[in-house]
Amino acid sequence: MFYEPNEKKDHGLPHDPFKSLVVPRPIGWISTLDLKGNVNLAPYSFFNAVCYDPCIVLFSASGLIDDPQKHSRRNAEETGEFVCNLVSEELREQMNITAAHVGRGVDELALAGLTAEPSRTVKPPRVLEAPAHLECRYLKTVEFESHLPNQSHGVVFGEVTGVHIKDEFLSGGFVDILKIKPIARMGYRDYTVVDQIFSMAPPDTKTGAPPKKTGF
Ligand SMILES: Cc1cc2nc3c(=O)[nH]c(=O)nc-3n(C[C@H](O)[C@H](O)[C@H](O)COP(=O)(O)O)c2cc1C
């Protein structure tokens, strides 16, 4: 099949398949503070790392143009800070609770029975139960207009100013991702868990020859 996803959306399927193709999408569980100091927590699967020197991440918040934007985005823009908490498999139900559309100022972290832990380089707290956290300084928002009426997507970029990894998830100096078991978003209502890995070294950058052993 072939379809044009933006103006035409002529896929003819019961659901738009695009979000089922670019998968899995890691989940950034974004904690922020509003200007009054209220905690906000919400999951974003249009989330990723952009580069690693400096370490920069993004999350994309969809919203109505003439309606208040998503709280995570507004808080990050207004206070200049946010934290990306990682979501492990055992936190999936709590993560889902924090996706609730509640009023601004309602603390979803408390709503989900989670514990707020102070951050080191920014004011928004971290989710204590999460296996790792990226503390971020807001950089900019890039706005993309939607083809749907009155909708837009604000892609929020932040520089990572501090990284926490719980010691129990480090094995022999490496992040033990099979112990963390992060969940990620698939299409429809599906998720996946990182519970399997394989290693493959890149070819030699000068000769193109396959390497003899795995490198980083
Ligand atoms: C797993 C998951 C991933 C989500 N990813 C996004 C996303 O990438 N962008 C978005 O705008 N909303 C996303 N949502 C919906 C938001 O979490 C939801 O609208 C939430 O209420 C926003 O909260 P906030 O206004 O406090 O930021 C996602 C929801 C779930 C459950």
The ligand as a Gaussian input file, in Angstrom:
#p B3LYP/6-31G(d) Opt

LIG

0 1
 C        2.789000       6.428000      26.776000
 C        2.247000       7.791000      26.463000
 C        2.948000       8.611000      25.609000
 C        2.478000       9.890000      25.294000
 N        3.194000      10.670000      24.437000
 C        2.773000      11.913000      24.141000
 C        3.539000      12.744000      23.262000
 O        4.594000      12.363000      22.769000
 N        3.065000      13.985000      22.997000
 C        1.907000      14.464000      23.545000
 O        1.542000      15.600000      23.283000
 N        1.168000      13.694000      24.396000
 C        1.573000      12.447000      24.704000
 N        0.849000      11.663000      25.559000
 C       -0.333000      12.238000      26.211000
 C        0.056000      13.100000      27.408000
 O        0.777000      12.349000      28.366000
 C       -1.224000      13.653000      28.069000
 O       -1.859000      14.531000      27.153000
 C       -0.949000      14.348000      29.375000
 O       -2.175000      14.709000      29.984000
 C       -0.154000      15.625000      29.185000
 O        0.088000      16.144000      30.468000
 P        0.579000      17.613000      30.742000
 O       -0.459000      18.569000      30.154000
 O        0.613000      17.648000      32.233000
 O        1.922000      17.795000      30.112000
 C        1.264000      10.366000      25.867000
 C        0.544000       9.535000      26.725000
 C        1.025000       8.239000      27.026000
 C        0.246000       7.351000      27.948000

